[in-house]
């Protein structure tokens, strides 16, 4: 799964290929 911290696929991007129960542990506070 790929997540972004701003709307419309903008800003910081992070891709997860394995389990990640809490994205805030990866310096991601805002997920849109």
Residue, then its C-alpha position, 0 to 999 in steps of 0.5 A: x500500500x502507498x500512503x501520502x501525507x497530503x491530498x491528491x497524492x501530494x507530499x511525503x509518500x511511503x510504500x508498505x510491502x509488509x504489515x505496519x500496525x501503526x503508521x505514526x511510528x514511521x513519522x506519518x502523522x497525517x494520512x489522506 
